[in-house]
Amino acid sequence: MAQRLQDQDPGWPLLLTVLGLLTLARLIALVVSPSELGFDEAQYWAWSRELAWGYFTKPPLIGWVIAGETRVCGTGAACIRAASPLFHFGTALVLAALARRLYGPATGFWTGIFYAIMPGIAVSSFLITTDVFLLFFWSAALLALLVYLERPRLGPALLFALATGLGLYAKYAMIYLPVLALVAGIGMRRYRPAVFNWRALVAFLVILLLIAPNLLWNAENGFATFEHTAHDNIGWSLSRINAVGGLEFLGAQFGVAGPVVFGAMLNALFLGARSEKPGIDRLLMVLSWPILAAITVQGFLAQANLNWGATAYPAGVILATTLIIRHRWGFFFWCNLVVCGLASLVMIAGTAFYDPRNAAGPAHQMRQLAGWEETADNLTAVGIRTRARRVVVDGRGLAAGMIYALRDKPLPVRAYLGPGEAPRDQFELQVPWTDGDATAGTLLFGFSADKAQALGAHLVATIDAPLYLSHSGKMTVYGFGDAQ
């Protein structure tokens, strides 16, 4: 009987070719895409102009990477986003190498493919986010951890510490992996000697040493990043309890991972599906499912964004792949390959040709990827006419978007900080404008009429501003008597 495709090992050269072509297609789509940076992406670019050991809402790695990119190819959206498909390419290779080590060549090959075409990865490849770098360093640390657990040695322990330390500079969610390694040591007798070992203690100390500069930055800045994470992201309170939030998050994971991959993970958890290596299967479940469980609970207690469970999938996709390709029914293999493969191609075509300005209905959020440059041009025209020397904006999203869109315009942006308020974002911290600051040559943008009038400003112009936060496509500009 002919060997099934999923049971074959096409080899590293073919895997590199397929992933390389997919990455190239994604990079080309970014170059020709009509979309602009969203406000979160624009915020990360703004950080890159002043390198630091930390920023208000996130650790600093994304700013560092963008700084390197812009030195090479400029400040265009395609250049800033280029790191995403490149890092996902690297993550796919790391997971393929780990899956090959754990379950054999066929699992390694298809893990690399299945990771790269996951719907969540297909979307993430066209946006610059902290998850891109988190997943790469998580996967590298996971590889080092599994090598270490097989045979505890100082080398893999130090590699685990290095990858974890760098991952913490991408996103603090990286801390889940050392915690899960500890859980594995407590719950699985086989790994207990490796986890409770002097080498593991050395790794922990190295992680602390690596992250120390960021911890010091936080201490010097009122623990701004930690405060944001605790209050704005976690934010548990009785008033925020959401009866369906957790279920919505969990259900959405079928779309993030793909229905077959997530279904295989559920099968392993609830129906006891196992490969010929049940011990490894259980370890991968320990390194994935607690994350999804914790974020599901978070969804019930406050909110849970779809991407918050991303770190469950490096281990999860390996486990899912080995179960899928070993299943006696080839339907699941082909279903995942075809459905997720087509979804990835649609994402490439959509990125290349779809203009987010046309987004409507459920896709309205996509409009945050358009309209910034046109708005900046119109605002600049008002600034030239009124001889303005600065524009003050209200709100983090608008500040980030306009700082980027006005980057080559003679109209610097300041962020409004109300009387007695503490800074709530990086812009209010670094470039604030308060009631006592000079009004001469100052324009206000993104303010309500009542708020502008309370500050002593009056209407200067109404401009076309086709932004997602403007339902009419127009926004008002206010100024002061001495700005005319």
DASUL-V781576 format. One record per backbone hydrogen bond with DSSP energy under -0.5 kcal/mol. NH is the residue of the N-H (numbers start at 1). CO is the residue of the C=O. Records with the same first field share a line. If there is no record, write none. Layout:
NH = CO, CO
This chain:
7 = 4
8 = 5
10 = 8
15 = 11
16 = 12
17 = 13
18 = 14
19 = 15
20 = 16
21 = 17
22 = 18
23 = 19
24 = 20
25 = 21
26 = 22
27 = 23
28 = 24
29 = 25
30 = 26
31 = 27
32 = 28
33 = 29
36 = 369
42 = 38
43 = 39
44 = 40
45 = 41
46 = 42
47 = 43
48 = 44
49 = 45, 46
50 = 47
55 = 58
61 = 169
63 = 60
64 = 60
65 = 61
66 = 62
67 = 63
68 = 64
69 = 65
70 = 66
71 = 67
72 = 68, 69
73 = 69
74 = 70
80 = 76
81 = 77
82 = 78, 79
84 = 81
85 = 81, 125
86 = 82
87 = 83
88 = 84
89 = 85
90 = 86
91 = 87
92 = 88
93 = 89
94 = 90
95 = 91
96 = 92
97 = 93
98 = 94
99 = 95
100 = 96
101 = 97
102 = 98
103 = 99
104 = 99, 100
108 = 104
109 = 105
110 = 106
111 = 107
112 = 108
113 = 109
114 = 110
115 = 111
116 = 112
117 = 113
118 = 114, 115
120 = 256
122 = 118
123 = 119
124 = 120
125 = 121
126 = 123
127 = 124
129 = 127
132 = 129
133 = 129
134 = 130
135 = 131
136 = 132
137 = 133
138 = 134
139 = 135
140 = 136
141 = 137
142 = 138
143 = 139
144 = 140
145 = 141
146 = 142
147 = 143
148 = 144
149 = 145
150 = 146
151 = 147
157 = 153
158 = 154
159 = 155
160 = 156
161 = 157
162 = 158
163 = 159
164 = 160
165 = 161
166 = 162
167 = 163
168 = 164
169 = 165, 166
170 = 166, 167
171 = 167
174 = 171
175 = 172
176 = 173
177 = 174
178 = 174
179 = 175
180 = 176
181 = 177
182 = 178
183 = 179
184 = 180
185 = 181
186 = 182
187 = 183
188 = 184
189 = 187
191 = 188
192 = 188, 189
193 = 189
195 = 191
196 = 192
197 = 195
201 = 197
202 = 198
203 = 199
204 = 200
205 = 201
206 = 202
207 = 203
208 = 204
209 = 205
210 = 206
211 = 207
212 = 208
214 = 211
215 = 211
216 = 212
217 = 213
218 = 214
219 = 215
220 = 216
221 = 217, 218
222 = 219
223 = 218
224 = 221
227 = 223
228 = 224
229 = 225
230 = 226
231 = 227
232 = 228
233 = 228
234 = 229
235 = 230
237 = 301
240 = 237
241 = 238
242 = 300
243 = 241
246 = 242
248 = 244
249 = 245
250 = 246
251 = 247
252 = 248
253 = 249, 250
254 = 251
255 = 252
256 = 252
257 = 253
258 = 254
262 = 258
263 = 259
264 = 260
265 = 261
266 = 262
267 = 263
268 = 264
269 = 265
270 = 266
271 = 266, 267
273 = 267
281 = 277
282 = 278
283 = 279
284 = 280
285 = 281
286 = 282
287 = 283
288 = 285
289 = 285
290 = 285
291 = 288
292 = 288
293 = 289
294 = 290
295 = 291
296 = 292
297 = 293
298 = 294
299 = 295
300 = 296
301 = 297
302 = 298
308 = 305
309 = 306
310 = 307
312 = 309
313 = 310
316 = 312
317 = 313
318 = 314
319 = 315
320 = 316
321 = 317
322 = 318
323 = 319
324 = 320
325 = 321
326 = 322
327 = 323, 324
330 = 328
332 = 329
334 = 330
335 = 331
336 = 332
337 = 333
338 = 334
339 = 335
340 = 336
341 = 336, 337
342 = 338
343 = 339
344 = 340
345 = 341
346 = 342
347 = 343
348 = 344
349 = 345
350 = 346
351 = 347
352 = 348
353 = 349
354 = 350
356 = 354
358 = 355
359 = 356
363 = 360
364 = 361
366 = 363
367 = 364
368 = 365
369 = 366
370 = 367
375 = 371
376 = 372
377 = 373
378 = 374
379 = 375
380 = 376
381 = 377
382 = 378
383 = 379
384 = 380
385 = 381
386 = 382
387 = 383, 384
388 = 383
389 = 441
390 = 441
391 = 412
392 = 443
393 = 414
394 = 445
395 = 393
399 = 395
400 = 396
401 = 397
402 = 398
403 = 399
404 = 400
405 = 401
406 = 402
407 = 404
409 = 406
411 = 409
412 = 389
414 = 391
415 = 431
416 = 393
417 = 433
421 = 418
429 = 425
430 = 426
431 = 427
433 = 415
437 = 434
442 = 439
443 = 390
444 = 478
445 = 392
446 = 476
452 = 448
453 = 449
454 = 450
455 = 451
456 = 453
457 = 452
458 = 479
460 = 477
461 = 477
463 = 475
465 = 473
467 = 465
470 = 467
471 = 469
475 = 463
477 = 461
478 = 444
479 = 458
480 = 442
483 = 480
484 = 481
